[in-house]
Amino acid sequence: MGKFKKLGIILTSTAFSVGILAPISQASANVKESSERIEIQVASTETKITKNMLIKKLRSLFPEEFKFVADQDFNSGPGHFYRDDTTVRYELNFYKTIKGKDVHGSFVFKGDDLELESFYYQPANIAEAIYPAKYSENEAQKIAQKFLGKFANANNYKLRDDSNEYGFNMTRPLSEPITYSYVYSPIYNGVLIGDQSITINVLANGEVTGMSSNAESISKASFDSLDQKKKEEDMLAQVRDNLAVELRYYIDYDYRSDQRNVKLVYAPATGFNGVHALNGQWQTANGFTEQLPKTKSIEKISAQPLPPRKNGMTATEAEEFAKNFLKVDESKAKLTIDLVDERENDNGETIYSVNYTYMYGNGGSGSSLEINKATGELVQYHDLSRDFLINNKVNAISKDAALKKATDYLKEWAPSYLHEYSMPIEDAVFDQYSKEYYFTFPRIMNGIAVVGDGLHVGIGSDGSLRSLSVYKQKIDNWQPINNVISADKAKEAYSKALTLQLQYVKQDSESKLHYDLVYAPTYNGSLFNQIDAISGDWLTNVDDSKEKPVISHPTAAKELNYLFNQNVLDVKDIANFNADAAVTKGEALKILLHSLTYGYNGIGDGEKQSFNNIDKKHPLYGVVEQAVKMGIIQPANQFALDAALTRQEFAEWSIKLLQLDNVAKYKDIYKLNFADASSIDPAYTGYIALANGMGLIDAQQNNFNATKSVSYADLAVSTVRLAKAIQENKVDRNFYY
């Protein structure tokens, strides 16, 4: 098939890479870091699907929604499939500008029937999706349910009440539209098929803006009979009797702030994800087994530090290394090194990214590998040679032999890391499609394993290195392990909170399509729960029976509670929170940046120091430096973080956020009609005039009270208004600082 193969590595969440039932504590060790879904493009000569056919299908599914898009406005790409799914996908998209606003839609259809697999739509008018929203979450759910009926019998699907546990929920700026997301899974015999789902996104203005599906046809599938399942109480006893917990570090990555917070947790120590409901066998990442998987102890890959491969590497040496490392039989493919790029990663390490291409037959494939400049060690690699090298079927090596190969490759290509990592403590994953073993070597800190930081190695059935990933995360705040609750206390909490959830799970087999009935353990109502080893509290509390605390205020209650529920307003004790108290400049900056940017991070870049009293060790260093970068405040000798923010200062910040500074600075063209206008500092005249004129800050009985403090209630109301102004005025700022 003539064609250039486009490689897109999709990093999925750990839980999905080993099956939906895998708890985080176990799934992290079984992650297939390089199992990536590789898009393989199909030449246009090899398909009968045309753009017009895709447009016709789209029009039938959305007869009213996209009438404003003419046929000639659509673009279509080549078909593609995946190694583990040969069903061909086809893409259709459009870009338009309507009344100065960008509108975009993209759609993916699959198979000869052109089933809609996913779509994303960005409408022009989103004003009614900004707070206060036109539709509530419950009202939007009815819209999603109706939309589901376009593609499936809604009666055969169930809305998941644990949908917030899948993927991550990145808090959006308040100027972005409110989007509700609903996850539906198919049911059979009234039982959830846990590893399949359809996700539907609905804007708060009632428009459906996205859908993605991994649901499969079950018409030819077989299912375990409910009549033959064992009693739930018997299976519960089996799990409880074999329950064990283990102390681990858990890296909680906050996508909003780009921070990695480390928590000490107790997690289930046994490597099973559920119990077969018919025979009581243990479900693992590689199927079912009668024997309970044994917990492996920590054993460092190397007891002593090993020297790096090379003390320093030049770009020329990196290119030469790549040529030798990637070399293949020239009669099979031609290797080209396209680019050697030098960059710095998040840890401050300099990395060479070597982009390369294999050309073979009528097409080719390309990717990149990464090398640590200081050590000459391979830190990221994925093997592309299987795309064109014919590998005659050979007897697959054993798991133990594959582990020996993986360890040898690490010692050869990344030796200096190995004294900080352990041999795998959980079973390898064997991928039935790629015929590869995937191993995770977890990082060790204070003698315990770190969930979320490991060396990942993929080994082919012939013993070849298929993938390697090394990324030691830079973390300074490791909690000491001497003040944790006892393992017995944690185990008792797990035992009390244990319940079982009955689900159908598809076997990972190419020979047949069968769904096994499985009891999956949940803890405190969550599949993926863990216990904070310091406090003894559950990390996830899904008990919705308790009413959420509410902030009371005569004029700003709605805005205050909105910011609180958006995790913008940090209130520890709602009962004693005084919303009329003055807010400090430091807290106000934190709230504003948290509200109006994706990139609020609280850490800064560690290089600059704009104020002598705020160094990089200060908790608000990142907030202040980001505000400087955005032009909200200017560098000076000191910044009074703890001083109360005045109304005139807030007016200036607001207008600078709206990028109207160049308009506001011409103070002589503005006339303030407030009764106290004469008391206002002339430097703030333009800012106050604009802020009041745009409705961001209200006058108080015809007085502006410029030097009066801004309260939390004032800030909440003005922040919500500011977010709306940013959206309505299309402020040319991406807010991804």
Secondary structure, DSSP 8 states (H G I E B T S, - for coil): --EEE--------HHHHT-TT--HHHHGGG--TT----EEE--GGG----HHHHHHHHHHH-TTTTTTS-GGGEEE---EEETTEEEEEEEEEEEEEETTEEEEEEEEEETTTTEEEEEEEE-S--GGGSSS-SS-HHHHHHHHHHHHTTTS-GGGEEE-TTGGGSS------TTS--EEEEEEEEEETTEEETT--EEEEEETTS-EEEEEE-----TT-EE--GGG---HHHHHHHHHHT--EEEEEEEEEETTTTEEEEEEEEEE-S---EEETTT--EEETTEEESS--------BS-SS----S-S---HHHHHHHHHHHS---TTT-EEEEEEEEEEE-TTS-EEEEEEEEEEETTEEEEEEEEEETTT--EEEEE--GGGT----------HHHHHHHHHHHHHHH-GGGGGGBBS-SS--EEETTTTEEEEEEEEEETTEEEEEEEEEEEEETTS-EEEEE-----------STT---HHHHHHHHHHHEEEEEEEEE---SS--EEEEEEEEEETTBTT--EETTT--BS----TTS-------TTTHHHHHHHHHTT-S--S-GGG--TTSB-BHHHHHHHHHHHH-S---SS--SS--SSTT--TTSTTHHHHHHHHHTTSS---S---TTSB-BHHHHHHHHHHHTT-HHHHT-GGG-----TTGGGS-GGGHHHHHHHHHTTSS--BTTB--TTSB-BHHHHHHHHHHHHHHHHHTT-S-----
